[in-house]
Amino acid sequence: LDLSKTLKKGGESIKNTLTKIFEDKNKSGGVRGLLVRDIFLDDAYKPAIARQNYLNLLNNMQVDLIFGSRGTPTTQA
């Protein structure tokens, strides 16, 4: 998400909404008994950073689910 530049306000709104959803899910027992942990990375709406964030999530952070970037340039990257 862009958490620092042009689309910061929208990125923060998405982050806050997802955080609340995950908190509520965890309070009700999580997903199949596992708690959900959220990780939000700032891509500053720059495709190269978005791509690096995806690679970092996949290769280093052992995530099970990724919600996509916001916007065509970062999604295409």
C-alpha positions in Angstrom: 0.0 0.0 0.0 1.0 3.6 -0.4 1.4 4.7 3.2 3.6 7.7 2.6 3.0 9.5 -0.8 0.2 10.3 -3.3 -2.4 7.7 -2.2 -1.5 7.8 1.5 -4.9 8.6 2.7 -6.5 5.7 0.8 -3.7 3.4 1.9 -4.2 4.2 5.5 -8.0 3.7 5.2 -7.4 0.2 3.7 -4.9 -0.6 6.4 -7.2 0.5 9.2 -10.1 -1.4 7.8 -8.2 -4.6 7.3 -6.6 -4.3 10.8 -10.1 -4.1 12.3 -11.3 -7.1 10.4 -8.3 -9.2 11.4 -8.7 -8.1 15.0 -12.4 -9.1 15.0 -11.5 -12.4 13.4 -8.8 -13.2 16.0 -11.2 -12.3 18.8 -13.6 -15.0 17.5 -10.9 -17.6 17.3 -9.0 -16.8 14.1 -9.1 -18.9 11.0 -9.3 -22.6 11.8 -7.9 -21.8 15.2 -4.9 -19.8 13.9 -4.6 -16.1 14.6 -4.2 -13.8 11.7 -1.2 -11.5 11.7 -1.2 -8.5 9.3 1.8 -7.0 7.7 1.6 -3.8 5.7 4.5 -2.6 3.6 4.7 0.9 2.1 5.3 0.9 -1.6 4.9 4.7 -2.0 2.9 3.8 -5.1 6.1 3.0 -6.9 6.1 -0.2 -9.0 9.7 -1.2 -8.2 9.1 -0.9 -4.4 5.8 -2.8 -4.7 7.6 -5.7 -6.6 10.3 -5.8 -4.0 7.7 -5.9 -1.2 6.0 -8.9 -2.9 9.3 -10.7 -3.2 10.1 -10.0 0.4 6.8 -11.3 1.6 7.0 -14.4 -0.5 10.7 -15.3 0.0 11.5 -14.0 3.5 8.3 -13.6 5.5 6.6 -16.9 4.9 3.1 -15.4 4.3 0.1 -17.5 3.4 -2.0 -14.7 1.8 -1.2 -11.5 0.0 -3.8 -8.8 -0.7 -2.8 -7.1 -3.9 -1.4 -3.7 -4.5 -3.7 -0.7 -5.1 -3.5 0.6 -8.6 -2.5 -0.7 -12.0 1.2 0.3 -12.0 2.0 -1.5 -8.7 -0.2 -4.5 -9.6 1.5 -4.9 -12.9 5.0 -4.8 -11.3 
